[in-house]
Amino acid sequence: MRRALWFVLALAWLGGGACAAWGQTAPEAPQPQAKRHVHVGVYVAPPFLERTNAGHYHGMALALWHDIAEDTGLAYDVREFGLEDLLRAIERGEVDVGVSALSITPERESMMDFSQPYYYTGLGIAVPARNALVRIEATLGRVLSEKVLAYVGSLLALLFVVGAVVWAVERRRNPEHFRPGRRGLGDGLWWSAVTMTSVGYGDKTPKTLLGRSVALVWMFVSVALLASFTAGITSLLTVETLGGSVRGPDDLQHVRVGVLRDASAAEELTATHIGHLVYETLEDGLRALVAGEIEAFVHDRPVLLYFQAHEQAGRIQVLPGFFDPQLYGFAFPPGSTLRKTVNIALLRRLEDYAYRRRVFGPYLGKAGVH
């Protein structure tokens, strides 16, 4: 009886384990984690963001964002806005991030959050490009300018006066060197010129005591005069290779300057009391620059660099350096949890100069890669 009871209990235990084994399902294979999807707001502002005729977006800001999205496992779609509409959409949280030429300002920072800056720049100055023929024409123009002609004319007048004095002293006692009449005045002019330049051919020399005294004084005076004349002519003919008469912001007060209507350049020039002409489009302003209607055009430097490398290649040049500094970054709604992740990936990307050159270089050329 006891053996039969143990046998029944053993069967029950084995049956329960088998049922449990039959009821257990195999573990599921791990599924790949889905990417977080975000909405990216943009507005067209070459070279930061452009739209092709087929409706595709590209630009150096979007290229940088695309790589950051890959690094952080983000999927995204692109929604286009005007600038003011984009800023409102970011502030209201209608988009997760704004990607374009968004400069970081105190006013915007009070309404939204920004990433670390990905580009540091400011206002640049574009001037007409100067090829070899243009440089030759400009040099000839400066040689024949009123100031240079005034230098030469005053020097010739002084040479004539000194020559006439020596001729008047020497013409009777030294007629073989200083002939009488008009030809003698020419002899005096020739002598004063060769004496000033220290050539001293010796074909015309004073012999009287008074004549030699005048000659001695003229020798010493002419050294200082020649140095002053050379320095004056050199300063007039020496110009910056880029830009001619415009070499930086300090020269804008003396030339005709163009700006784009309602752009930050117009505000800056107004604040610094620099007169300027206003153009409705950037293309209109640059055409006026190439046509010689204005001598400089002021705008955001990366935009000018883009036009220098593409649409206006060979026709405009952007001067080195910038003023009125600006920082560009990605914009997020206030309190965005995405900003920290993006900042880490952004800083890792930008610390690589080769990467910056690869992303920014095609749009801005070497001058735009910092």
FENJOKA-V723665 format. One record per backbone hydrogen bond with DSSP energy under -0.5 kcal/mol. CO is the residue of the C=O (numbers start at 1). NH is the residue of the N-H. E is the energy in kcal/mol with one decimal. If there is no record, write none. Layout:
CO&NH&E + CO&NH&E
This chain:
1&5&-1.7 + 2&6&-2.1 + 3&7&-1.9 + 4&8&-1.9 + 5&9&-2.1 + 6&10&-2.1 + 7&11&-2.0 + 8&12&-2.0 + 9&13&-2.1 + 10&14&-2.2 + 11&15&-2.3 + 12&16&-2.1 + 13&17&-1.9 + 14&18&-2.0 + 15&19&-2.2 + 16&20&-2.1 + 17&21&-2.3 + 18&22&-2.8 + 19&23&-2.2 + 20&24&-1.0 + 36&75&-2.9 + 38&40&-0.5 + 38&77&-1.6 + 39&41&-0.5 + 39&96&-2.2 + 39&97&-1.4 + 40&79&-2.9 + 41&99&-2.7 + 42&81&-2.9 + 45&48&-1.5 + 45&49&-1.2 + 47&60&-2.2 + 48&61&-1.3 + 48&62&-1.1 + 49&45&-2.0 + 50&58&-2.3 + 52&55&-1.8 + 56&52&-3.0 + 58&50&-4.2 + 59&63&-2.5 + 60&64&-1.8 + 61&65&-2.3 + 62&66&-2.7 + 63&67&-1.7 + 64&68&-2.0 + 65&69&-2.8 + 66&70&-2.0 + 67&71&-2.2 + 68&72&-2.1 + 69&73&-0.7 + 69&74&-2.8 + 70&73&-0.6 + 73&36&-1.1 + 75&38&-2.7 + 77&40&-2.9 + 79&42&-2.5 + 82&86&-2.7 + 83&87&-2.2 + 84&88&-2.0 + 85&89&-2.3 + 86&90&-2.4 + 87&91&-2.2 + 88&92&-2.2 + 89&93&-0.7 + 89&94&-2.4 + 89&95&-0.9 + 90&93&-0.9 + 97&41&-3.0 + 98&100&-0.5 + 98&331&-1.8 + 100&102&-1.9 + 101&103&-0.8 + 102&329&-2.1 + 103&105&-0.7 + 105&109&-2.6 + 106&110&-1.4 + 108&111&-1.3 + 108&112&-1.8 + 113&332&-3.6 + 119&121&-0.5 + 119&328&-2.5 + 121&326&-3.6 + 122&301&-2.9 + 123&323&-1.9 + 124&299&-1.7 + 125&319&-2.7 + 126&297&-2.2 + 127&317&-2.8 + 129&131&-0.6 + 131&135&-2.5 + 132&136&-2.1 + 133&137&-2.4 + 134&138&-2.6 + 135&139&-2.5 + 136&140&-2.6 + 137&141&-2.2 + 138&142&-2.0 + 139&143&-2.4 + 140&144&-2.0 + 142&145&-1.3 + 145&149&-2.5 + 146&150&-2.1 + 147&151&-2.1 + 148&152&-2.6 + 149&153&-2.8 + 150&154&-2.4 + 151&155&-2.1 + 152&156&-2.5 + 153&157&-2.2 + 154&158&-2.0 + 155&159&-2.6 + 156&160&-2.4 + 157&161&-2.1 + 158&162&-2.5 + 159&163&-2.5 + 160&164&-2.5 + 161&165&-2.1 + 162&166&-2.2 + 163&167&-2.6 + 164&168&-2.6 + 165&169&-1.7 + 166&170&-2.5 + 167&171&-2.4 + 170&174&-2.5 + 174&177&-1.2 + 174&178&-2.3 + 177&179&-0.5 + 181&184&-0.8 + 181&185&-1.2 + 182&186&-1.7 + 183&187&-1.7 + 184&188&-2.3 + 185&189&-2.2 + 186&190&-2.4 + 187&191&-2.4 + 188&192&-2.5 + 189&193&-2.0 + 190&194&-2.4 + 191&195&-2.1 + 192&196&-1.9 + 193&197&-2.0 + 194&199&-1.8 + 194&200&-1.1 + 195&198&-1.0 + 208&212&-2.6 + 209&213&-2.0 + 210&214&-2.3 + 211&215&-2.2 + 212&216&-2.6 + 213&217&-2.2 + 214&218&-2.6 + 215&219&-2.1 + 216&220&-1.5 + 217&221&-2.6 + 218&222&-2.7 + 219&223&-0.9 + 220&224&-1.0 + 221&225&-2.3 + 222&226&-2.9 + 223&227&-1.9 + 224&228&-2.3 + 225&229&-2.6 + 226&230&-2.6 + 227&231&-2.3 + 228&232&-2.2 + 229&233&-2.4 + 230&234&-2.5 + 231&235&-2.3 + 232&236&-1.4 + 233&237&-2.0 + 234&238&-1.8 + 237&239&-0.6 + 240&244&-1.0 + 243&246&-2.5 + 244&240&-0.7 + 245&247&-0.6 + 248&251&-1.6 + 249&252&-1.3 + 251&254&-1.5 + 252&255&-1.0 + 255&257&-0.5 + 256&295&-2.3 + 256&296&-1.3 + 257&277&-3.2 + 258&298&-2.4 + 259&279&-2.4 + 260&263&-1.9 + 263&266&-0.6 + 263&267&-1.4 + 264&268&-2.3 + 265&269&-2.6 + 266&270&-2.0 + 267&271&-2.2 + 268&272&-1.6 + 269&274&-3.0 + 270&273&-1.2 + 273&275&-0.6 + 277&259&-2.3 + 279&261&-2.5 + 281&285&-1.8 + 282&286&-2.3 + 283&287&-2.1 + 284&288&-2.0 + 285&289&-1.7 + 286&290&-2.4 + 287&291&-2.2 + 288&292&-0.5 + 288&293&-2.0 + 288&294&-1.0 + 289&292&-1.0 + 296&258&-2.3 + 297&126&-3.0 + 299&124&-3.5 + 300&304&-2.0 + 301&305&-2.8 + 302&306&-1.9 + 303&307&-2.0 + 304&308&-2.4 + 305&309&-1.9 + 306&310&-1.1 + 307&312&-2.9 + 310&313&-1.5 + 312&315&-2.2 + 312&316&-1.5 + 315&129&-2.5 + 317&127&-2.9 + 317&319&-0.5 + 323&123&-3.3 + 326&121&-2.8 + 327&104&-3.2 + 328&118&-2.6 + 328&119&-1.2 + 330&115&-2.6 + 331&98&-2.9 + 332&113&-2.5 + 333&336&-1.6 + 337&341&-0.5 + 338&342&-2.2 + 339&343&-2.7 + 340&344&-1.9 + 341&345&-1.9 + 342&346&-2.9 + 343&347&-2.6 + 344&348&-1.8 + 345&349&-1.9 + 346&350&-2.6 + 347&351&-1.3 + 349&352&-1.4 + 351&353&-0.8 + 352&356&-2.0 + 353&357&-2.6 + 354&358&-1.7 + 355&359&-2.2 + 356&360&-3.0 + 356&361&-0.6 + 357&361&-1.3 + 360&363&-1.1 + 360&364&-2.4 + 361&365&-2.8 + 365&368&-1.2 + 366&369&-1.5 + 368&370&-0.6
